[in-house]
């Protein structure tokens, strides 16, 4: 599992669209598996779950991306990847997870 957390500045919808488009364009096998959006007063939260095939691990890797903003505060991003390991009881070969997260780093 790999994780990225940071603050972003800009328009919430623009950042969300840039992330969605960028991830889907980064790989022929990338897909948006599901999404969810919430609003409560001036707070917003959007969750996106992406998946793609990892050549490094010969398996599929998922990435959950959450954006949260309260009013005009900075946008909080949390992204977590999973599924890149080939072992049964412990994690080995997590290169696919890191590579998927690196694509998001390039986008933001």
C-alpha positions in Angstrom: 0.0 0.0 0.0 1.2 3.5 -0.8 -0.3 6.8 0.3 -0.1 10.4 -0.7 -1.6 13.3 1.3 -1.2 17.0 0.5 -3.0 20.3 0.3 -4.0 21.7 -3.0 -5.0 25.2 -4.1 -7.4 26.1 -6.9 -11.0 25.3 -7.9 -12.4 22.1 -6.5 -14.1 21.0 -9.7 -11.1 21.9 -11.9 -8.8 19.8 -9.7 -11.2 16.9 -9.6 -11.6 16.9 -13.4 -7.9 17.2 -13.9 -7.3 14.2 -11.7 -10.0 12.1 -13.3 -8.9 12.9 -16.9 -5.2 12.5 -16.1 -5.6 9.1 -14.5 -7.8 7.8 -17.2 -5.4 9.0 -19.9 -2.3 7.6 -18.2 -2.9 4.0 -19.1 -5.0 2.1 -21.6 -6.2 -0.2 -18.8 -7.1 2.6 -16.4 -10.8 2.8 -15.4 -12.9 4.8 -13.0 -14.6 2.0 -10.9 -16.9 4.2 -8.8 -17.4 7.7 -7.4 -19.1 9.4 -4.6 -19.8 13.1 -3.8 -21.0 14.7 -0.6 -21.9 18.3 0.4 -22.7 19.5 3.9 -23.1 23.3 4.2 -19.9 24.7 2.7 -17.9 21.4 3.0 -17.4 19.1 0.0 -16.0 15.7 -0.3 -15.4 13.7 -3.5 -14.1 10.1 -3.6 -12.9 8.3 -6.8 -11.7 4.7 -7.1 -9.5 4.0 -10.1 -8.1 0.7 -11.2 -5.5 -0.3 -13.8 -3.3 -3.2 -14.8 0.2 -3.2 -13.4 2.8 -4.7 -15.8 5.3 -4.6 -12.9 3.2 -6.9 -10.8 1.2 -8.6 -13.5 -2.0 -7.8 -11.6 -4.6 -5.0 -11.1 -4.0 -2.1 -8.8 -6.6 0.2 -7.3 -6.3 3.8 -6.2 -8.7 5.6 -4.0 -8.6 9.4 -4.3 -10.4 11.6 -1.8 -10.7 15.4 -2.1 -12.1 17.4 0.8 -12.7 21.2 1.2 -14.4 23.2 3.9 -15.5 26.5 2.5 -12.5 28.4 1.1 -9.9 26.4 3.0 -7.3 24.5 1.0 -8.4 21.3 -0.6 -7.1 18.2 1.2 -6.1 15.3 -1.0 -5.7 11.7 0.2 -4.8 8.9 -2.2 -4.2 5.3 -1.3 -3.2 2.5 -3.6 -3.8 -1.2 -3.0 -3.6 -4.6 -4.7 -0.1 -4.6 -6.0 1.2 -7.4 -4.0 1.6 -11.0 -5.1 2.2 -12.7 -1.8 -0.5 -14.4 0.4 0.6 -13.4 3.9 2.9 -10.4 3.4 3.5 -7.7 0.8 6.1 -8.1 -1.9 6.5 -6.3 -5.2 4.5 -3.2 -4.5 6.1 -1.4 -7.5 2.7 -1.2 -9.3 1.1 0.6 -6.4 4.0 3.2 -6.3 3.9 3.6 -10.0 0.1 4.3 -10.0 0.6 6.9 -7.2 3.5 8.5 -9.1 1.1 9.2 -12.0 -1.2 11.1 -9.6 1.9 13.0 -8.3 2.6 14.1 -11.9 -1.0 15.3 -12.4 -1.2 17.4 -9.3 
